[in-house]
Amino acid sequence: MAYGQNAEDVVLMRAFAHRRNGFFVDVGAGEPVRGSLTKNLVDRLGWQGVNIEPLPERFERLRRERPTQVNLQVAIDSEPGTATFYRILPEGQPVDMLGLSTLQAAIAEQHARRGARVEELEVSVETLESVLATHATPGFDLLKVDVEGREAAVLASADLAFWRPRVVVAEATVPGSPEPNHQEWEPWLLAAGYVLALFDGLNRFYTRADEPELLARLSVPANVWDRWIPWACARRGGLEP
C-alpha cells in the first residue's frame, strides 16, 4: 500500500524492510494517513517518531491517530520564536490545498494569484537542532522534510554531521512546480557525509556514504517489483485494511 503521493513510502519500506522499531523525525508531517511517508513504517514495522505539523487541524488528527508518538504543533526554521504561517485553502474548489501551506510569504502570494484563499496564522517556531536534542539520538533512521520552500532553513538549523540520520528525504522542487531547488541546501548534506540515492521528480533521497547497501535499496523508484497499489485506489475498491 502506498500512502505517499509519489509512492515515496514504498521506497522507504524497501530500504528499511528488515529494520523493526526504527525512529523517524517528520518535519511537515501533514496527515496521519493520506500522503504520509511514515504510516507504513509505523503500522508494519513498529516505528516511533516525531511528527512536526503547525496546522492545527492536521496536528489534531496526528495527535488523535498517533497517541504513542511525539506530536509537535510547531514550525521549524532557522531561529526559534514565532512566525506567520500561511494556510492555503481552495476558493470554491473541492480540492485539498493545505499541503501547500508555507512560511514563505512569496509562495503564499503566488497561490493567492492563482485563486487560492490565504489565511495567516501565528505559529510557534523551533529549530531542528532543539527538536533533535530533546527527542532523538545520533544515528536515528529517517529525517523527512517537506516544508514548501523552507527546506534550506530547516536543514541549516541542525548539525546533521553530528545527528547523522541514516536517510534524509527532502522535497526538492519549487512549490507547485517541477523546477529543482535542491541547489540551495544539497551542498550542506554532501559536506555532512551524505550521497544522493534517488530523485523521484519531487523528492531527493540521501543516505550516509558509509551505508552502501542502504544506498542500493534506495536508488530505484517504486516499481512493479515492489507490488504496491495507491491507498486511494485500495480505499475505493474496498481493499483498505
N, C-alpha and C positions, 0 to 999 in steps of 0.2 A: 504494500500500500504506500502510495506517495502522497504526503500531505503538503510538501513544498510546492510552490508554484512552478518551479523549474526542475522538480524531482531531485533537488539538492540532498534531501534526506535519504534518498535511495543510495546515492554515492557515499554518504556518511555511514549508512548501515553496512555497506560492503566493506568500507575501510575498517570499521570497528566491530565487525561481526563476532569476534571472539573476546571482546572487551566488556565484561559484565561489570555493573556497578561503577561506571565511569562518572565523570564530573564535567559539567559544561558551565560556561557563562555566556548568556544570550543577551546581547545589547540590541534593543529594539525587538523584543520577543514577539510582539504582536498578539495574535490569537493563540489559545492553547491547542487548537485542533487545525483549523483551516490555515494553510500557509506555514505551519510550524515545521521547523527543521529539527526539532528535538523530540517531538511526540513519539516517534518510533523508538528512539533511544531510551526514552522513559518507559514506555509500555512493554517493549520487547527485551530490553537489556537491563532494566532496573536502574537507569542512571538517575542521579540527582543533580541539581544545579541551581543557578541564579538566573531568574527571569527579570529583566530590566525593561520596564514599559511605562512611559509617562502618561499615556492616555488613560483617563480614569475608567472608562467603560471596559477597555481591554484589560487593564490591571485587575479589575474586579473579577473578570472571567478567569484570569490566570490564578488569582487567589482562591477562587471557589473550586476550580478543577484541579489545581496542583497544590493542595494544602501542605504537603510534606516538604515542599521546596521553598527556597528563599525567593520572595517576590518583592521587588522594589519599585515603587512608583516615583521614579526619578528619571531625568535625562542625564546622559554622560557627555561631558565636554571638557575643555582644557582647563577650566577653573571652576571651583565649587561656588555655590551661591544660588541664585535664582535667575531665570531667563524666561523670555517669551517663547512659547511653543505654539506653532500654527497648526491647528486642526483643520484638515482638508475634508470638505463634505461635498457631495454631489448636489447640484442645484437642479431639482426637477428630473433627476435621472435615477433609475433603480440600480445603482452600482455602488459598491463599497470603495470609497477613496481614502479611508482612514489610514491605510498603509502608506499614503503619500505625505502624511503629516510630518512636519520638519521644524528644526530650529532655524533654518535658513530663510530669512525674510525674502530674499530674491527669488527663491524657488517657490515660496508661497504666492508671490506676486504673479509668477508665470502661470500657476494653476488658476488664479483668480481671473487672469486674462482669457483663459480657456473656458471659463464659465463655472468654475467651482466656487463654492462659498468657503470663506476662510474665517475661522474663529480664533481668537487669541486666548491662550491660557498662560497663567504664570505657573511655572513648574520649578521644583527643586532640582538642583544640578549637583552631581558629584563627579569626581574624576574616576576613571577606570582604576587607577592605582589604589584609591581608597577602597573601592569595592573589593578588589582582589586581596588587599591586605586584611580585610575583615572576613572574607568568606572563602578564599581559595588557598591552595598550596602550590608552590612552584612545580611545574611539570604536569599540571592538570590537562585533561584530554582535549577540550574543544573551546575555542573562543569564536563566537559568531557575531558579526557587526553588520547591522542593516539600519542606517540612520538617515537615509535620504539626503545625501550630500555632505554629511558631517563626519564621514568616516575618518578623515585625516585628523581631526581634533580628538576623536575617541582614541585612535591608535597612538597618538602622540602623548596621551595623558597617562600612560603606564610604561614602565620599564619592561618591555617584552623580552629583552635579553636575560632579565632576571626571572620572570614568571614562566617563560618558555612553554606556553601551551603547545601540545603536540600538533594540533591542527588549528589553523586560523582560516575562517571563511568570511569574506567581506564583499558586500555589494560593490561593484566596480565600474558602474556606468553612471553617467549624468542622469539624475532622476527623470523618469519619463522618456528616456532616450537610450539608444544602443551605443552612444558615444562613450568610449572608455574614459575614466577619470582616475585610474589607479596610479598614474604618474605622480599624483600629489602625495601618496603615502607608501607606495611599494618600496622605495629605497630604504625606509626605516626597517621594514620587515627583512629585507635581504641582508642589511647590516647586522640584524639581530640573529642571523643564522638560519633563516628560512629560505626555502626554494619553492618556486611555483610548481604546483602539480597539475592544475586544470583551470582553464577559463571556460565557463559554460555559456557564455554570451551575456550573462548578468553578474555572476559572482566569480571571484578568484579564490581558489583553494590553495593553501600553502601548508607545508609540513616542515618540520625541522630537518636540517640537512643530514642529521645523524640517524634518520629512520628511513632507509631506502625501501623497505618492504611496505611501509605505510604510504610512501610516495607512489609506489607502483599501484597500490589498490585505489588510490585517489585519482589517478591520472586519466581515467576513462569516464566519460559521461554516462549517466543512466541509460541502459540499453536493454534489448530483448533478453539478454542472458541474466539480467537481474530479476526477471519475472515479476514486474511490478505493474500496477494499474493505478491511475489517479484516484484519489479519495472521492472526488466529486462524482466520478463515474460509478464507483462502487456504491456510493450512497444512493444514487438514482436507481441502480439496479438491485437494491436491497441486499448487497453483499457486505455492507459495513459490519464489522464485528461488534 
